[in-house]
Amino acid sequence: MNIENYGGRRFLITIGCGVVSTLLLWFGKISGSEYVTLVTLTVVPYIGFNTQQKIQGLKNDSSN
């Protein structure tokens, strides 16, 4: 099984965290504000790391 076929490791971890957060909210284990915090702390680093990776890739491509 190639994990890249499903979006990559970081993507799957981010989706998994979203599912767990949603289930916790659904069953009343966390409040709405805690849900927002969890989603923010999951999605923002994912977007940031992907952006950093793209910039690094552009720098590496231009230096060749």
C-alpha positions as CSV (number, residue, x, y, z in Angstrom):
1,M,0.0,0.0,0.0
2,N,1.5,3.3,-1.1
3,I,0.4,6.0,1.3
4,E,1.1,8.7,-1.3
5,N,-1.9,7.4,-3.3
6,Y,-4.2,8.6,-0.5
7,G,-2.6,12.1,-0.1
8,G,0.4,11.5,2.0
9,R,1.2,11.0,5.6
10,R,0.6,14.6,6.8
11,F,-2.7,14.7,4.9
12,L,-4.0,11.5,6.5
13,I,-2.9,12.6,9.9
14,T,-4.7,15.9,9.5
15,I,-7.9,14.2,8.3
16,G,-7.7,11.7,11.2
17,C,-7.4,14.5,13.7
18,G,-10.4,16.2,12.1
19,V,-12.4,13.0,12.4
20,V,-11.4,12.5,16.1
21,S,-12.2,16.1,16.9
22,T,-15.6,15.9,15.3
23,L,-16.4,12.7,17.2
24,L,-15.3,14.3,20.5
25,L,-17.6,17.2,19.7
26,W,-20.5,15.0,18.6
27,F,-20.4,13.0,21.9
28,G,-20.1,16.1,24.0
29,K,-16.6,15.5,25.3
30,I,-15.4,18.9,24.1
31,S,-17.1,22.3,23.6
32,G,-17.4,24.2,20.4
33,S,-14.5,26.5,21.2
34,E,-12.3,23.6,22.0
35,Y,-13.3,22.1,18.6
36,V,-12.3,25.3,16.8
37,T,-9.0,25.3,18.6
38,L,-8.2,21.6,17.7
39,V,-9.1,22.2,14.1
40,T,-7.0,25.4,13.9
41,L,-4.0,23.7,15.6
42,T,-4.3,20.9,13.0
43,V,-5.0,22.7,9.8
44,V,-2.8,25.7,10.1
45,P,0.5,23.7,10.6
46,Y,-0.5,21.4,7.7
47,I,-1.0,24.4,5.4
48,G,2.2,26.0,6.7
49,F,4.4,22.9,6.2
50,N,3.0,22.4,2.7
51,T,3.7,26.0,1.8
52,Q,7.3,25.7,3.2
53,Q,7.8,22.5,1.2
54,K,6.6,24.1,-2.0
55,I,8.9,27.1,-1.5
56,Q,11.9,24.8,-0.7
57,G,11.1,22.9,-3.9
58,L,11.1,26.1,-6.0
59,K,14.4,27.2,-4.5
60,N,16.0,23.8,-5.2
61,D,14.6,23.8,-8.8
62,S,15.9,27.3,-9.5
63,S,19.4,26.5,-8.1
64,N,19.9,23.6,-10.6
